[in-house]
Amino acid sequence: MKIGLLCSLLAVSVSVAGADEIQIQSAGASSVITVGGLYTNANYNGWDITVVAGSNFSPSLTPYGLDLSVLANCTSGNCLTNPLDVFYTAQGFTQVVPALGFQTTYSSTQTGAGNTKAITWADSTNTLFGGGIPAVPADHLGTVGSFSAPGGFGTVSGGPSEGASAYSLTIEEIFNASSGVTSFSANGNLTAAPVPVPASLALLASGLLGVVLLQRRSRRTDLQ
């Protein structure tokens, strides 16, 4: 099942628009940075992890800007007392996104005791991991969770406007195992929320449709 999930994740993580990196941190272990969308480690400070990340269709952010999927298993030792932080970042985004226009979605299933959450942010200097780790930066886009139940799902919109110049995006997923055997299967993504059609444009569209219908009725009357 794990192999099937990994293959599915890789299938949606093949198009990367610019520099991107994964960073993994856990107290008591050195941080690991790897370029690209896949990282695995059977014993990272006691965590057995598989990380798949991608920035499909960037920098247009359609259907999403960042996607980060993590399988994290804790059995004993350091992982029971030290959280696991997984970061994914990419730069070169240029789409203009209005204030509150970003959308963070996060879902997780778990066994055992623990919790997880996702945090997203932007950086107008277009720097990988820009904004600082692990502090939540000024350009905070959203936080979803934490989830401690067997399954959790949430979506939140937020953030300042971006796009005056190229910018980077970062998503962080945090995992805490508190007792026994704890396993997480989580997926987070960051998108540009759909821009609503202004009321004036909607009214104009309705007016044009009305004109077209009237013209058709007039032509039918003339033919009769």
C-alpha positions as CSV (number, residue, x, y, z in Angstrom):
1,M,0.0,0.0,0.0
2,K,2.9,2.3,0.8
3,I,4.5,1.7,-2.6
4,G,1.2,2.4,-4.3
5,L,0.7,5.7,-2.4
6,L,4.3,6.7,-3.2
7,C,3.8,6.1,-6.9
8,S,0.6,8.1,-6.9
9,L,2.4,11.0,-5.2
10,L,5.2,10.9,-7.7
11,A,2.8,11.1,-10.5
12,V,1.6,14.5,-9.5
13,S,5.0,15.9,-8.5
14,V,7.0,16.0,-11.7
15,S,6.7,19.6,-12.9
16,V,8.8,22.0,-10.9
17,A,9.1,25.7,-11.9
18,G,12.3,27.0,-10.5
19,A,14.6,26.1,-7.6
20,D,13.0,24.1,-4.8
21,E,14.2,22.3,-1.7
22,I,13.1,20.0,1.1
23,Q,14.3,20.5,4.6
24,I,13.7,18.1,7.5
25,Q,14.4,18.9,11.2
26,S,14.1,17.1,14.5
27,A,15.7,18.0,17.8
28,G,18.8,16.0,18.4
29,A,19.5,15.4,14.7
30,S,21.2,17.6,12.1
31,S,18.9,19.2,9.5
32,V,18.9,17.6,6.1
33,I,18.5,19.6,2.9
34,T,17.9,17.8,-0.4
35,V,17.2,19.3,-3.8
36,G,14.3,17.8,-5.6
37,G,10.9,16.3,-4.7
38,L,11.7,13.0,-2.9
39,Y,13.4,12.1,0.4
40,T,13.3,8.9,2.4
41,N,15.0,7.9,5.7
42,A,14.2,4.8,7.8
43,N,15.7,6.4,10.9
44,Y,15.7,10.1,11.1
45,N,16.0,10.7,14.8
46,G,13.8,7.7,15.3
47,W,11.3,8.7,12.6
48,D,10.8,6.5,9.5
49,I,9.8,9.0,6.8
50,T,9.0,9.3,3.2
51,V,8.6,12.8,1.8
52,V,7.2,13.7,-1.7
53,A,6.9,17.3,-2.7
54,G,6.3,19.2,-5.9
55,S,5.3,22.6,-7.3
56,N,3.2,21.5,-10.3
57,F,2.1,24.1,-12.8
58,S,4.0,26.8,-11.0
59,P,4.4,29.7,-11.2
60,S,0.8,30.0,-12.3
61,L,-0.4,28.2,-9.2
62,T,-2.9,26.2,-11.1
63,P,-4.1,23.8,-9.7
64,Y,-1.8,24.4,-6.8
65,G,1.4,26.1,-6.0
66,L,3.0,23.7,-3.5
67,D,2.1,20.1,-2.6
68,L,3.8,18.3,0.3
69,S,3.0,14.7,1.3
70,V,4.6,12.9,4.2
71,L,4.5,9.4,5.6
72,A,5.9,9.5,9.1
73,N,6.2,6.5,11.5
74,C,7.4,6.7,15.1
75,T,8.0,3.5,17.1
76,S,10.2,4.4,20.0
77,G,13.2,6.4,21.2
78,N,13.9,10.0,20.2
79,C,10.8,10.4,18.0
80,L,8.5,10.1,21.1
81,T,9.9,13.3,22.6
82,N,11.1,15.3,19.5
83,P,8.7,16.6,16.9
84,L,9.4,16.2,13.2
85,D,9.3,19.3,11.0
86,V,9.2,18.9,7.2
87,F,9.5,22.0,5.0
88,Y,9.1,22.4,1.2
89,T,9.9,25.6,-0.5
90,A,10.0,26.8,-4.1
91,Q,10.8,30.2,-5.7
92,G,9.9,32.0,-8.9
93,F,6.2,32.5,-8.4
94,T,4.9,35.5,-10.3
95,Q,1.1,35.3,-10.3
96,V,-0.6,38.3,-8.7
97,V,-2.6,37.1,-5.7
98,P,-4.8,39.6,-3.8
99,A,-4.8,39.9,0.0
100,L,-6.4,36.8,1.6
101,G,-6.1,35.1,-1.8
102,F,-4.1,32.1,-0.8
103,Q,-5.7,28.9,0.3
104,T,-4.0,26.3,2.5
105,T,-5.5,22.8,2.6
106,Y,-4.2,20.0,4.9
107,S,-5.4,16.5,5.6
108,S,-4.0,13.7,7.8
109,T,-4.8,10.2,8.9
110,Q,-3.0,8.7,11.9
111,T,-2.8,5.8,14.2
112,G,-1.6,6.2,17.8
113,A,-1.4,9.3,20.0
114,G,0.0,12.5,18.6
115,N,-0.9,15.6,16.5
116,T,0.0,17.3,13.3
117,K,-0.5,20.7,11.6
118,A,0.5,22.7,8.5
119,I,1.8,26.3,8.2
120,T,2.3,28.2,4.9
121,W,4.0,31.5,4.1
122,A,5.3,33.6,1.2
123,D,8.5,35.7,0.9
124,S,8.6,38.7,-1.4
125,T,12.4,38.5,-1.6
126,N,12.0,35.2,-3.6
127,T,14.3,33.4,-1.2
128,L,14.1,29.6,-0.5
129,F,12.7,29.2,3.0
130,G,12.4,33.0,3.1
131,G,10.9,34.3,6.2
132,G,12.8,32.2,8.7
133,I,12.6,28.7,10.1
134,P,10.8,27.8,12.3
135,A,9.3,31.2,13.2
136,V,6.1,32.1,11.5
137,P,7.0,35.0,9.2
138,A,5.1,38.3,8.6
139,D,3.8,36.9,5.2
140,H,1.9,34.1,7.0
141,L,-0.7,32.6,4.6
142,G,-2.4,30.0,6.8
143,T,-2.3,27.4,9.6
144,V,-4.4,24.3,9.4
145,G,-4.7,22.0,12.5
146,S,-3.6,20.7,14.7
147,F,-5.3,17.4,14.2
148,S,-5.1,14.7,16.9
149,A,-8.0,12.5,15.8
150,P,-7.6,9.4,13.5
151,G,-8.4,11.7,10.5
152,G,-8.5,15.4,10.0
153,F,-9.1,17.9,7.2
154,G,-9.2,21.6,6.9
155,T,-8.9,24.6,4.5
156,V,-8.1,28.2,5.3
157,S,-7.7,31.3,3.2
158,G,-5.4,34.2,4.1
159,G,-2.2,36.1,3.5
160,P,-1.1,39.5,2.2
161,S,-1.1,40.3,-1.5
162,E,1.8,39.0,-3.6
163,G,3.1,39.4,-7.1
164,A,4.5,42.9,-7.3
165,S,7.8,41.0,-7.9
166,A,8.7,37.3,-8.0
167,Y,8.2,35.5,-4.6
168,S,8.8,32.2,-2.9
169,L,6.4,30.0,-1.1
170,T,7.0,27.6,1.8
171,I,4.8,24.9,3.4
172,E,5.7,23.2,6.7
173,E,4.2,20.1,8.3
174,I,4.8,19.4,11.9
175,F,4.4,15.9,13.5
176,N,4.3,15.1,17.3
177,A,4.1,11.5,18.6
178,S,3.3,11.2,22.3
179,S,3.1,7.5,23.1
180,G,3.4,4.0,21.6
181,V,3.5,3.5,17.9
182,T,2.2,6.5,16.0
183,S,1.9,6.8,12.2
184,F,0.9,9.7,10.1
185,S,-0.1,10.0,6.4
186,A,-0.5,13.7,5.6
187,N,-0.9,15.9,2.6
188,G,-0.8,19.7,2.4
189,N,-1.1,22.0,-0.5
190,L,-1.0,25.8,-1.1
191,T,-3.0,27.3,-3.9
192,A,-4.2,30.7,-5.1
193,A,-7.8,30.7,-4.2
194,P,-10.3,31.3,-7.1
195,V,-10.7,35.0,-7.7
196,P,-14.4,35.9,-7.4
197,V,-16.0,37.7,-10.4
198,P,-16.8,41.3,-9.5
199,A,-20.5,42.1,-9.2
200,S,-20.2,44.7,-12.0
201,L,-18.8,42.1,-14.4
202,A,-21.5,39.7,-13.5
203,L,-24.1,42.3,-14.1
204,L,-22.6,43.2,-17.5
205,A,-22.6,39.5,-18.5
206,S,-26.2,39.2,-17.5
207,G,-27.1,42.3,-19.5
208,L,-25.3,41.0,-22.6
209,L,-27.1,37.7,-22.3
210,G,-30.4,39.5,-22.2
211,V,-29.6,41.5,-25.3
212,V,-28.7,38.3,-27.2
213,L,-32.0,36.6,-26.1
214,L,-34.0,39.7,-27.2
215,Q,-32.3,39.7,-30.6
216,R,-33.1,36.0,-31.1
217,R,-36.7,36.6,-30.2
218,S,-36.9,39.6,-32.6
219,R,-35.5,37.5,-35.5
220,R,-38.0,34.7,-34.8
221,T,-40.9,37.2,-34.8
222,D,-39.7,38.7,-38.2
223,L,-39.6,35.2,-39.7
224,Q,-43.1,34.5,-38.7
